[in-house]
Amino acid sequence: GGQPRNVQPFSDEDASIETMSHCSGFSDPASFTEDGPEVDEEATQEDLEYKLKGFIDLTLDKSAKTRQAALESLKSAFSSKILYEFIMERRMTLTDSIERCIKKGKSDEQCAAAGLACLLCVQMGSGIESEEIFKTLGPVLKKIVCDGTASIQARQACATCLGICCFIVTDDITELYSTMECLENIFTKAYQRDRDTNGVSSTHNTVLHISALLAWTLLLTICPMNEVKKKIEMHLHKLPSLLSCDDLNMRIAAGETLALLFELARETDADFSYEDMDLLTEKLRALATDGNKHRAKVDKRKQRSVFRDVLRAVEERDFPTEMVKFGPERMYIDCWVKKQTYDTFKEILGSGMQYHLQSNDFLRNVFELGPPVMLDAATLKTMKIPRFERHLYNSAAFKARTKARSKCRDKRADVGEFF
């Protein structure tokens, strides 16, 4: 390859002053600055687009490092800002660049290209243009996922990308089933783990099995009920074997998938019953109360927290509702299907998840949030707590905390007054 160019990565400043104040203002009304300098929105948008065009050109550079840096910069831009019109004009160029990087690049470049493909489909939503993108990239992604000679990291990224893009794009039931079968062929190999004579190879592939399982589970949530029943019958009695895996993330992925399958099974059949329920709940309870000294404390806490919820789902049909705040809006995650979907998109959007929940029509449609709530600058100002009032409140709270702590720490304090 050629000499790597000095690529300046996409930064928060590149998203323009206007964009970042818009994003942060949505996520936190108090962050809207009063009497701030006026910004030339058109000029900043032109600067941003000019820089993004440069990154797109650099995805074809001779240097692998330059190409990878350009892909990562485009990923940062796509996750932090809605760029529908800009991408619409260049979707074929971007698709060709991603395809070339996945086919000819090395592991890190393939991972970056697969991540960009996910964000490209998230930006475009479920339309004809996205279908064209998936028709081009789908076969390439499947080939890498099934290629035993490709790096595990690249196969893992492509498996995730394949599941997400198929979830967003496909209305073709045949394509949906074909993609699920491809992913099944990967993660079902984990069922044979105990019989595998080559333990090193099996452990090495665990990250790939986890990604394939989670991508498959995401696609299962949009399957017709008759297909859901078939998949439950096929996998529900095999998945508990993965709860004994040495890898924490595999145990958690298997546990959450089990909870989701039980939820779907009970939706399709109110009288659904699982044959080995006692054995399964015993396994789940052991994981929810695991005190194994050979495991890290952080891992044990995480495992116990997850499996307490999984056990409640399997035994009591209960789900601990979570609330997600984004700007003035609230979204309640009240089932395993919704949790799986939210976790998947949060993984690829990162810190941009809140912004996309507010502004991305596709995501709002997925989570049934309705049209975007548009807030102008004046509205954001009225929602803001004045800085001086916020300072007084924080100061008073700090003094109260200090006083309470000092009182508790004073050995001469009368213990009786706390009762």
N, C-alpha and C positions, 0 to 999 in steps of 0.2 A: 504493500500500500504506500500511498504518498505521505508526505510530511503532515502531521496533524496540525490543523489550524488552531489559533487561539480563540476558542468559542466562548463568548461571554454568556453564561447560563441565564435563563429567564429568571428574573427576580420579581419581588413584589412591586418594585418601582416600575418595571416594564408593563405591569397591568394598568398603569396610569394612575395618577393621583385621584382622578375622578372615579375610576373603577374601584380602587381599594377603599376609598371613603364610602362608596356605594355598598360594597360588600360588607365592610365592617359595621357600617351604620345599620344595615339590615340585621346583622347578627347581634348587635348591641347598640340600641338607640342612644345610650349615653356616650357613645364614642363619636357621635356627630359633632364636629367642631363648630362653635359659633363664630361668626364674623371671620370665617376663613377666607383666604384669597380666592378670587374667581379663577376658574380653570377653563381653558379653551378645550372643550370636550372633543371637538372635531380634530384639532391638532394632535391631542394625545392619542386619540384612536388611530390616526394615520401613522403616528410613530410606532405604536404597538403593532399594527399590521405590517409595517415595513420590516420590523425586526422579525416577526413571525415568518414572513416570506423568505428572509435570509436563512432561518432555521430549516425551512422546507428544502431550500436549495442545498444546504449542507448535508441533508440526509443522503445525498448522492455522491458525497465527497469520497476521494480515494482512501482517506485515512479512516480506519475503523473507530478510533477514539473520537474523531470529529463527528462521525455519523452518530455514534452513541450519545455524545453530548447534545447534539441537535435534537435527537429523539427525546431525551430527558427534559430539555427545555420546552419542547412542544407539549409534553405531558403536563408539566407544571402550569403552562398557560391554559390548556384545555380543562384542567381540574379547577382552576380558580376563576374562570370567566366564561360566560356564554358567548360563543363565537359562531353561531349558526350560519349567518350570511357569508362570513369570511370562508368558512369551511365548505359551504355549499359550492362556491365557485372553484374550489381546489380539491374537491373530494377524490377525483380520479388520480390526480397527481399524488396526493397523500396515500391513497390505496396502493398505487404502484410502488411508492417508496417503502411502505411497510412490507409489502410482499417481497421486495428485493432483499430487505434487511433480514427477514425471517428465513428466506431461502439460502442466502449466501453468507450471512453474518455468523459470528461466533456466539457463544452462550449469552454473554451480557447484552450484546446488541439484539439478539433474538428476544430476550426478556423485555427490553425497553420497547421494541417494536410491537410485541404482543400487548403490552400495557397501553401503548398509544392507540392500538386498534380498538381496545375496549372503550377508551375515552372518545374516540371518533364516533363510535356507534351511540354512546351516551349523548353526545352533542347532537347527532342527527335524529335520534329518536326512531320510532317504528314507522318508517315510510319506505317508498319505493327506492329512494337513494341508498338507504341503509341495506336494503335487500341486495342491491347491486354490489355493495361493498362486501357483504357476507358471501355472495356467490363467488367472488374472487378470492377472498381470504379463507373461507371455510375449508376447502380441500387442502390448502397449504398447512393450516393449523392441524387438521386431522393427521396429515402425513407426519408432522413433527411429533405429535402426541404418541403415535404408534411406532415411531422410529427408535428402536432399541439402541442405536449407535449415537443418537443425539444426547446432549447433556441433560441430566435430570432437571436442572433449573429451567432450561428452555422448554422441556416437555411439560413441566409443572405450570409455567406461565402460559403456554399455549392451551393447556387443558382448561385453565381458568378463563382465558379469553374466549375459547370456543363456547363454553357454557353461557357466559354473559352475553356475547354477541347473538347467539341463538335465542336466548331469552328475549332480547330486545327486538330482534328483527323478524324471526320466522313466523309466518302464518301457515306455512306448509307443514302439515302434520307428519308427512313422510320424512321431511328433513329433521324435524324435531326428534322422531323416533330413531333415525339414523345417528344423530349426534349423541343421543343418550346411550345407544348401543356401543358407540366408540368409547365413551367414558366408562361404561360398565366393564368393557373388556380390560380396562386398566385397573380399576379399584377392586374388582372381584378376585384379582390375584392375591390381594391381602388376606382373603379368606383361607388361602392355602398356606399361610405363613408358617403355621406350626408344623406343617408337613415338609416345608422347604428345607432341604439339606444344606443349602448355602445361606446361612443366617446373615452373613455380611451383606450379600446382595439384596436380601429382603429388607434389611434395615435401611440400606441406601435408597431404596425405592419408596420408602414410606411417605416422604413429602409429596411425591407424585400421586400416590394412592389417595392421600388426603385431599389434594386439589381436585382430583377426578371425582371423588365421592361428593364433595361440596358442590361442584358444578352440576353433577347429575341430580343432586337433591333440589337445587334451584330450578332445574328444568321440570322436575316432577311436579312442582307446585302449579305449573300451567298445563299439565296433561289432562285429557278428558278422564272422567271418573272410572270408566271401564278399564282404561290403561293403568290408572293409579292402583286399582284392585289387583291387577296382574303383577305389578311391580312389588306390591306389598307381600303378596303370596310368595314371590320369588326371593325376596331379600330379608323379610322380617325375622325369620328363624336363623339366618346366617350372620346378620349384623352383630348380635351379642358376642360372637367370637372375637370381634375387634376390641371389645372392652378390656381384654387381657393383654393388649399390645403394650410393649415397653415404652412407646412414645406417647407422651402426655397429649399432644395435639391430635393424635389419632384416636385416643380414648374419648376426648371431648367431641371430636367430629362425629364419631360413631354414636355417642350418647345423644347428641342434639338431633342427629338424623333419626334415631329411634323415636325420640319424643315427637318429631314431626310426622313420622309414619303412623304412630298411634293416633295422633290428632286427625290425620287424613282418613285413617281406617274408621274412626268413630263418626266422622262426617258422612262417609259413604254407607255405614251400617251402624245404626244406634245400638244394636245388640252384639257388636263385635266383641269377641273374647280371644285371648291369646292362650295357647295351650300350656306353655311353660312359664306362666306368669310368676309363680312362686320363686322359681330359679332365677328369673330375670330380675325381679325386685330385690332378691338377696344380693345379686351382683351389684346392682345400682346402689343399694344401701351400703355395701362395703366400700364402694368408691366415694360415696358421700360422707363417709366417716373415716376415711383412710388415715392411719397414723404411722405409716411405714417410715422408719427412721432413715432409710437409705434414699429417700426422696427429698428434694429441696423444699424448704418451708413455703416459698412462693408458689411452687408447683402444687403442693398439697392444698394450699388455700384456694387456688384457682380451681382445682379439680373438685374440691368439696362444694364450693359455691355452685359450679355448673351442675353437678350431679344431684344436689338437693332439689334443684328446679326440675331436672329430668325425672327424678323419682316421683315428685309431685304430679308431673304430667302423666306418667304411666299409671300411677296408683289412684290419684284423685281427680284426674282430668283437669288439673288446675294450671294456670300460667301466671307468673308474677308480672303484672302489667308494668311497662316502663314508659316514661314520658320523655320525648325528645323536644327540646326548645330550639326554634330558629326564628330570630327576630320576634315579631309580635305573635307568631303562630305557635301552636302546640300540636304534636302528633303522638298518639298513644299506640304503643306496640303491644297488642293484646293477644297474640297467638304466635305459635312457632313458625308458621308460614311467613308471617310479616317480619319476624325477627331474622329469619334466614335471608330474606330479600334485603332487608336494611343492612345487615352485617356485610353482605356481599358487595353492595355498592359503596358502603363506607370504606371498605378495604381498598377499593380502586380510586376513590375520590379523595380520601384522606380529609384534610382540613377544609376542602372545598365542598364537603357533603352538605353543610348547612346552606351555603349559597345556592347550590343546585336544587335543594329541596324548595327553596323560595322561588327560583327563577326558571328551572328546567321543566318544560311542559310534560316531557315524557315521564320523569320521575314523579311529578305531581299526579299524573294520571295513574301510575303504578300504585301509589299510596292513597289514591282517592282524596286528594287535597283540593281539587277544583282549580280554577284559573289562578295565576299568580296574584298575590296581593301587592299592588303597587303603592308604595309610600313615597310622597315627594319630600323635599327638604323641609318644608314648613311643618309637615306632620311629624317628621323625625325630631324637629326642634321641640315641639310641644311634648314629646315623649321623654325628652331628656331631663334629667335632674340637674339643676344648676351646679356648677363645680363647687361653689362656696358651700352650698347646702350639703353636697356629698362629703366635702372635707369635714364639716362639723359633725355629721353623722358618724363618719369613720373615727374621728377623734374621740367622740363620746363612747363609742363601742370599745375602742382600745382601752380607754381608762377603766371602763366597767370590767373588762376582762382581766386587766392587771390587778384591780382591786380584789376581784373574786379569787384569783389565783393566789395572791399574797395572803389572803385570809385563810385559804385552805392549807397553805404551806406553813403558817405560823403555828408552832407547837403549843403556844399558849392559848390558841383559839378554843373556845368552849365547844366541845363536840356535840353537846346536847342541842345547840341551836340549829343544827342541820336536820333535826328530826321533827 
